[in-house]
């Protein structure tokens, strides 16, 4: 099983494709956390004004 895992992750196609996917996931998680934070701030502001 370990050999199979290494073969999957040592192919050139994975090294070409994975950085873009990792960047997209990072940006998406960052955007979602910012949106959640802004949503909470706006909700608190709305109820305190």
C-alpha positions as CSV (number, residue, x, y, z in Angstrom):
1,X,0.0,0.0,0.0
2,X,2.9,2.4,0.8
3,X,4.4,1.7,-2.6
4,X,1.1,2.5,-4.3
5,X,0.8,5.8,-2.4
6,X,4.4,6.8,-3.4
7,X,3.7,6.0,-7.0
8,X,0.6,8.3,-7.0
9,X,2.5,11.2,-5.4
10,X,5.7,10.9,-7.4
11,X,4.2,11.2,-10.9
12,X,5.0,14.5,-12.7
13,X,1.4,15.2,-13.4
14,X,0.7,15.4,-9.6
15,X,3.6,17.8,-9.1
16,X,2.3,20.0,-11.9
17,X,-1.3,20.0,-10.8
18,X,-1.1,20.1,-7.0
19,X,0.4,23.5,-6.3
20,X,-2.5,25.2,-8.1
21,X,-5.1,23.1,-6.2
22,X,-3.3,23.8,-2.9
23,X,-3.3,27.6,-3.6
24,X,-7.0,27.5,-4.6
25,X,-7.8,25.6,-1.4
26,X,-5.8,28.1,0.7
27,X,-7.4,31.1,-0.9
28,X,-10.9,29.6,-0.6
29,X,-10.4,28.9,3.1
30,X,-9.0,32.3,3.7
31,X,-11.9,33.9,1.9
32,X,-14.4,31.9,3.8
33,X,-12.9,32.7,7.1
34,X,-12.9,36.4,6.2
35,X,-16.5,36.2,5.1
36,X,-17.5,34.5,8.3
37,X,-15.6,37.1,10.4
38,X,-17.3,40.0,8.5
39,X,-20.7,38.3,8.9
40,X,-20.2,38.1,12.6
41,X,-19.0,41.7,12.9
42,X,-22.0,42.9,10.8
43,X,-24.4,40.8,12.9
44,X,-23.1,42.2,16.2
45,X,-23.0,45.7,14.8
46,X,-26.6,45.4,13.5
47,X,-27.9,44.3,16.9
48,X,-25.9,46.8,19.0
49,X,-26.9,49.9,16.9
